[in-house]
């Protein structure tokens, strides 16, 4: 009887952890859209032009083939690098309101990293080694950092939604 209760408590904890991580990801996705628009205006042409769309390099077929643990580890590594890069963007930005928005966003990213770590621990997965992020030094790199971050947030929301469905069944 005790193990059945422990098992249901563990499942409830996993569901709660996944749900809160999913909600934080969706919030950051929304917040990034606003920051990205301001940042692209700050960068100026060609980044703020409506038809500017460089090619993306996401290999979704490889991503879909990963197991949950590998996918979560990749999320953890990516956000670790991207957090360092967004902090550097904030540090190098001359516009005070954009700097404030970027730093606030960093707080959310830091929370997302903590949520992913907690989720991995709850699921019994080993945390990946922490990685040191590269810093952005040009407008092009700043653009790509935000573009990559947008892609990761979209991908993560799908991952957490998939985990939620797995636990329902």
VENGI-V571304 format. One record per helix or strand of 3 or more residues. SS is the DSSP state (a for helix, b for strand). FROM is the first residue (numbers start at 1). TO is the last residue. Records with the same first field share a line. If there is no record, write none. Layout:
SS = FROM-TO + FROM-TO
This chain:
a = 2-43 + 60-64 + 68-92 + 96-122 + 139-168
